[in-house]
Amino acid sequence: MIARHPPSIIHYALLLAAITLIIIFVFGLYTWYKVDQLRGEIHAGSQAAGQQELATALERVQTQSIQQALRFAEWEEVRQQLRTPEFYGHWKNHRMHQASILSKRVQDAHIYDARGVALSGGGTRQLPPDVAVPPPSAHATQGENEPSLIIFKPIPAAEPDQAPIGFVGIQSRFVNALREGHTYHHVDLESIRFDFQDRTTIPAEDLLSHARFDLRANPLADQVKDRLSVAALNLGTLLSATTLALFASLAYLIVRPLRAIASHVDHLRESSGEIELKRPGGLLPVAETEKIRESLNSYQARLQDVHSNLEARNREFWRMAHHDALTGVHNRRAFEEQWETLPNLAARQGVPVCFVLFDINQFKAINDSYGHQVGDAVLQTVARSIDEVLRDGEHLFRLGGDEFATILMDCDEAGALRLAERCQEKIRDTDFTTCGVHEPVKVSIGLAVTHGTDREALRSLQWQADVAMYKAKRPSTPQVVLFSREQLKDTRGLYSNWINNAVIEAITHERGVQMVYQPVVSLNHRHTPYFEALLRIQHRDEIIGPADIFPLVTARRLELDLDKAILHCILHDLHAHRIPPGAGVSINVSGPTIVHAQLTEWLAPFVPFLQDRDIILEVTETALITEITRATENLRTLRQQGFLIALDDFGSGYSSFRYIASMPVDTVKFDISLIRSLETPGQHHIVEGLVKILGEAGYSTVAEGIETPELLERVRDLQFDFAQGYHFGHPTRQPQGFPPLPSSHRPDISPV
């Protein structure tokens, strides 16, 4: 009959039984440990006693061998052999071992003269033909069958204070001597041996450390072991019987109901229908399990609805957590998860892995010019275009801003380049006017490829693609670049921590920004009408040059901040009269600054200086100006205020004539690459034609990179108006005008 109030689990004394079993088991382990420790101590004591026994025996054998060598050295017949060595061989073979001087363990003996040279005629086995004076100390050698002990002793002279007249050496077996005539209580006689450890000889005093032996059987230790085994077996039997009894009780009273409840929970998780939990306790139910059963049955109907809602929400949360809300492609979290699993996946497949990095050129300028809504539309269109090119199973990730990436499995260098070209073609065919952008939108792509089994190379893929991306974003280079080691030499500033920190600190806080000035010389009037302002950054005792500054500025999109810092520095130098009175100054302005709405406000402090000097704004021809209309409006406004406009690096990019035709320009500065081509015969015709066309159109021309008198004469012959280069002077903080040039044979042409 089932009780109306089931007893609680505390009424069953299972916990006490379990604790009792644990205590018994721990006590048994401790007893076993202590007995085993005692056996170890007995064994260690026997080992130490055996070592001492062997040391005593070895010392006695060595002492006997030394005494035997001394007797042999003092033998009168030995002195006779030194005086008359002609019969040494006969004496050694027929007399030496027959006398009672040497024991039967002596394998060989030899006599040496005072120089350590063995007497002839008495061939030896292992004794050397000559020895050093004084001879070496006693030592053991590894023989063919067993080791031997070799001892050398001096043959005393007739007078005690005289030097030895010679030496004797004896070679004797000593292992049998250790086994005979000595009583061992711990050492097994037959097990005595010596381990030379790949050495041919060892000093006699080290013999004990090379000795090896086994201990004699210890009946007491064996008896302890047997008794312990019987006790452990009895204890194990008792514990097993007790455990089985407790297990049966636990299985019936607790385990069986809990398993029934767990099975019911499993059915709830797997089944969509309602399942009622029956009473699991049987004849002896437990109050706690009954309470669980009632609670499960009470909330069972609600669990199904909660489970369905959670499933839907989890799917949505996962999608939101792993996808970019703007573009719909995977986000950085999804990228990091895939990047973590990439090494193991690539190692299993053993195929090439390619990391592709996409970056929209001049995206900040698009945002600043058209607004963030247009920028977002461009991001969505670019992401959609790239995603359409990727294969099934390949994901596009938005890492941040306008930077996207993808990981391609089983893709070698050729395949990576083909995919990048397809992406470029897809973007070129996309109509971005629907987004509100009328200039072409271009994407730079950096590629890095390695084999999947090279884990170290896999970890480097991201920064390698970043280096290739930096190369692709540089002017006059392809917009798809595959990483190579040669690219690292151009990226020192971009990947040097201290240069990064120094440049960013200088730009953001305008500390350390310095301008140096290089003269621009008039070839007609033979004077210096203006100086070009060139950037340097001083960090402690280091000067950081443009080669390290501008790649970092471009990569970090700091053009506007840098230009404002440069304008402040030049303005300070003008107020400080660092530039000679009346001399003009040319200022390089980046593409993003040219199109900025506040450009005229930033240049307003320079207007008072226009009364007595020229201020030229140099627009770099290689800078991509996304809004020609805005740039033209800004430059026309500035030109009306009195500023002059120069097109810098003419001939190094692809937009020269477009800029000349679209924007107001006064001066054209020829890139150094065009000027240096004049040193090659037959290459001057193009430059000569360009100078003539520009001169007839009313532009003044500047030749950059003049470093030799010969090159100066060539540009003068080609009718250039101005020249600039190290031939006239290096950039300095305190500029000075260049000395007047010698008059040329051609007439003067008015400067800008």
Order of alpha helices (4+ residues) and beta strands (2+ residues): alpha-alpha-alpha-beta-beta-beta-beta-alpha-beta-beta-beta-alpha-alpha-alpha-alpha-beta-alpha-alpha-beta-beta-alpha-beta-alpha-alpha-beta-alpha-beta-beta-beta-alpha-alpha-beta-alpha-alpha-beta-alpha-beta-alpha-beta-alpha-alpha-beta-alpha-beta
